[in-house]
Amino acid sequence: QVQLVESGGGLAQAGGSLRLSCAASGSTLNSYVMGWFRQAPGKEREFVAHILWIHGSTSYAEFVKGRFTMSRDDAKKTAYLQMNSLKPEDTAVYYCAVRRLGVTAYAAWGQGTQVTVSS
């Protein structure tokens, strides 16, 4: 069982940067995919990025390509989401989650961290 805790959210100005962290505890992560999702008020949760933990390979939603970078530190069992060139529309609660390789559904979620971008 994997437990996740996000941190690093806050307030940024448009064009600024924030870095989110997702610390994992419990199982090793080599057979997992870790994802970042976000949910803005009144909107459905949407996929932002994911990383295949064992390889470090990443995939991004189109609307964050070139602005956000996901990485992980295996020794710390922590993933990061570096968010640059932030836009007001990036305002949302950001969640990290994990799913096993070969499984579609994300089984464990963090509590979320608020990101607010002012114009």
Backbone torsions as a table, in degrees:
resi	resn	phi	psi	omega
1	GLN	NA	133.5	-178.7
2	VAL	-108.9	134.3	173.1
3	GLN	-113.1	143.3	-173.9
4	LEU	-127.9	139.9	176.5
5	VAL	-134.4	119.4	177.6
6	GLU	-90.5	154.8	173.7
7	SER	-155.3	168.5	173.7
8	GLY	102.6	-4.0	178.0
9	GLY	-69.7	173.6	179.1
10	GLY	160.1	-157.7	-177.5
11	LEU	-106.7	133.2	177.3
12	ALA	-137.4	155.9	174.0
13	GLN	-87.2	155.2	175.6
14	ALA	-55.0	135.0	-176.4
15	GLY	90.3	-10.1	-178.8
16	GLY	-86.1	-169.9	-175.4
17	SER	-135.1	152.7	170.1
18	LEU	-144.3	153.9	173.4
19	ARG	-124.6	122.4	176.4
20	LEU	-95.4	148.1	176.3
21	SER	-122.7	149.7	174.9
22	CYS	-134.7	107.5	-178.8
23	ALA	-94.9	129.7	-178.4
24	ALA	-108.2	146.1	173.1
25	SER	-136.3	160.3	-178.2
26	GLY	103.5	-126.4	-174.0
27	SER	-66.3	156.5	168.6
28	THR	-66.3	159.7	-169.4
29	LEU	-107.6	6.0	-174.0
30	ASN	-63.9	-19.5	178.7
31	SER	-106.1	22.2	-176.6
32	TYR	-121.7	158.1	165.8
33	VAL	-111.8	131.4	175.8
34	MET	-108.4	133.7	-178.5
35	GLY	-123.2	156.4	168.6
36	TRP	-111.7	136.3	177.4
37	PHE	-130.9	165.4	175.4
38	ARG	-145.3	154.4	177.6
39	GLN	-139.4	117.7	177.2
40	ALA	-91.6	156.5	-180.0
41	PRO	-55.2	129.4	177.8
42	GLY	77.0	4.9	-179.2
43	LYS	-121.5	161.4	177.0
44	GLU	-77.2	155.4	175.8
45	ARG	-65.4	140.1	-178.5
46	GLU	-132.1	150.9	178.9
47	PHE	-71.2	138.2	177.6
48	VAL	-112.3	-52.0	-176.4
49	ALA	-164.8	160.0	170.1
50	HIS	-146.3	163.1	178.9
51	ILE	-135.5	133.1	171.2
52	LEU	-80.8	111.0	-166.5
53	TRP	-59.0	-42.8	-173.7
54	ILE	-68.0	-32.0	-177.9
55	HIS	-99.5	-27.1	-173.2
56	GLY	80.2	7.2	179.3
57	SER	-76.5	146.9	-171.9
58	THR	-125.8	160.6	175.0
59	SER	-143.7	145.5	-173.2
60	TYR	-131.7	150.4	167.9
61	ALA	-67.6	149.2	-175.6
62	GLU	-57.8	-35.3	-172.4
63	PHE	-76.4	-5.3	176.7
64	VAL	-117.7	-4.4	-179.7
65	LYS	-58.1	133.3	-179.7
66	GLY	85.1	-11.2	179.5
67	ARG	-114.5	-39.6	-176.8
68	PHE	-108.4	145.2	177.0
69	THR	-133.8	126.6	176.8
70	MET	-102.3	137.8	178.7
71	SER	-145.5	173.0	177.3
72	ARG	-146.1	152.5	174.1
73	ASP	-116.0	105.0	-173.4
74	ASP	-64.9	-37.7	-178.8
75	ALA	-63.1	-34.4	-179.7
76	LYS	-93.0	-5.8	-176.0
77	LYS	51.3	44.6	-176.3
78	THR	-131.0	134.9	173.9
79	ALA	-109.0	155.5	-177.4
80	TYR	-129.4	150.9	171.6
81	LEU	-128.0	102.9	176.7
82	GLN	-84.6	119.8	-175.6
83	MET	-114.7	113.2	178.8
84	ASN	-113.4	166.3	178.3
85	SER	49.3	46.9	-176.2
86	LEU	-63.0	147.2	179.6
87	LYS	-121.3	154.5	176.6
88	PRO	-54.5	-33.1	180.0
89	GLU	-71.6	-5.6	173.2
90	ASP	-82.0	-6.4	178.4
91	THR	-60.9	123.5	-177.0
92	ALA	-177.6	170.3	165.3
93	VAL	-88.5	127.6	-178.3
94	TYR	-103.1	133.0	-178.6
95	TYR	-122.6	142.9	166.6
96	CYS	-105.1	154.9	-176.8
97	ALA	-154.7	160.1	177.7
98	VAL	-130.3	148.8	171.7
99	ARG	-138.5	153.8	176.7
100	ARG	-74.4	148.1	173.8
101	LEU	-55.5	135.4	179.0
102	GLY	85.5	-5.1	178.1
103	VAL	-111.2	138.5	-176.2
104	THR	-80.9	-40.4	-171.9
105	ALA	-81.8	137.4	172.8
106	TYR	-78.6	125.4	-169.9
107	ALA	-97.8	-23.8	-177.9
108	ALA	-132.9	138.2	-176.4
109	TRP	-129.5	148.6	170.4
110	GLY	-82.1	-179.5	-175.7
111	GLN	-84.6	-13.3	178.5
112	GLY	96.0	152.7	176.2
113	THR	-139.1	134.9	-174.7
114	GLN	-80.8	132.7	171.8
115	VAL	-120.4	125.2	179.2
116	THR	-124.9	125.1	-179.1
117	VAL	-115.8	121.0	-179.0
118	SER	-95.4	148.7	-178.7
119	SER	-89.0	NA	NA
